Amino acid sequence: MNERLGKVVMAEGNLFRTPSFKGETIAETALECVFGYIDGAEDRGSISLVCRKWYVVDRFTRRQLTVSCCYTVSPSRLTQRFPALQTLKIKGKPRATMFHLVPDNWGGYAGPWIFEISVNCKCLHSLYLRRMIVTDDDLSVLAEERGHMMQTLRLDRCSGFSTAGLHVITKSCRNDSRDMGNQRSLGGSYCLNWLCF
């Protein structure tokens, strides 16, 4: 058998081929190029578990991430793990909220997330928030810190903000912003005279 292919190992009735690199390592530059073509969240999660080096490469090459529940990870842990995120999707309250099975004041506050990503996600240009409580102050912080980079902001089924907050964010976003969505969200006082077409 070729030494390069490794050896065949029998474990629990299954055959496995164990690689034998004889001290050789794959260059980080090559790994970064390969990781750039892997977009699936499950695939990225799997390859980051292969070894410590791949974990580190995944840390710096991950560009998009979805947080299924805002309480599964702390905002600071997320920004430490993935400092180069460009697109972030955060889901707040559970889906049962849409059927009024969860109290309105249950949680899902966007404030801690917006503060953390405004300070520590220097490459972020797209933010999607779903079923979260977003205040005008949160939008002001986002506009002040990330407005020059923001290309996409989606507020889907969010509540707690007014058109004054939307006005602040639209004034400070980049001129080439592609998308600002406010889908089925419950904002306060609507006054749309600041929108110019």
QUIZIGI-V967266 format. One record per backbone hydrogen bond with DSSP energy under -1.0 kcal/mol. CO is the residue of the C=O (numbers start at 1). NH is the residue of the N-H. If there is no record, write none. Layout:
co->CO nh->NH
co->CO nh->NH
//
This chain:
co->7 nh->18
co->9 nh->16
co->11 nh->14
co->14 nh->11
co->16 nh->9
co->18 nh->7
co->21 nh->24
co->27 nh->31
co->28 nh->32
co->29 nh->33
co->30 nh->34
co->31 nh->35
co->32 nh->36
co->34 nh->37
co->35 nh->38
co->40 nh->44
co->41 nh->45
co->42 nh->46
co->43 nh->47
co->44 nh->48
co->46 nh->49
co->47 nh->50
co->51 nh->55
co->52 nh->56
co->53 nh->57
co->54 nh->58
co->55 nh->59
co->56 nh->60
co->57 nh->61
co->58 nh->62
co->63 nh->86
co->63 nh->87
co->65 nh->89
co->67 nh->91
co->69 nh->72
co->74 nh->78
co->75 nh->79
co->76 nh->80
co->77 nh->81
co->78 nh->82
co->86 nh->125
co->86 nh->126
co->87 nh->65
co->88 nh->128
co->89 nh->67
co->90 nh->130
co->91 nh->70
co->94 nh->97
co->95 nh->98
co->96 nh->99
co->96 nh->101
co->97 nh->100
co->103 nh->106
co->108 nh->133
co->110 nh->114
co->111 nh->115
co->112 nh->116
co->113 nh->117
co->114 nh->118
co->115 nh->119
co->116 nh->120
co->117 nh->121
co->120 nh->122
co->125 nh->151
co->125 nh->152
co->126 nh->88
co->127 nh->154
co->128 nh->90
co->129 nh->156
co->130 nh->92
co->131 nh->93
co->132 nh->159
co->133 nh->110
co->135 nh->139
co->136 nh->140
co->137 nh->141
co->138 nh->142
co->139 nh->143
co->140 nh->144
co->141 nh->145
co->142 nh->146
co->146 nh->149
co->146 nh->150
co->151 nh->179
co->152 nh->127
co->153 nh->181
co->154 nh->129
co->155 nh->183
co->156 nh->131
co->158 nh->186
co->159 nh->134
co->161 nh->188
co->162 nh->166
co->163 nh->167
co->164 nh->168
co->165 nh->169
co->166 nh->170
co->167 nh->171
co->168 nh->172
co->169 nh->173
co->174 nh->177
co->179 nh->153
co->181 nh->155
co->183 nh->157
co->186 nh->160
co->189 nh->163
co->192 nh->195
//
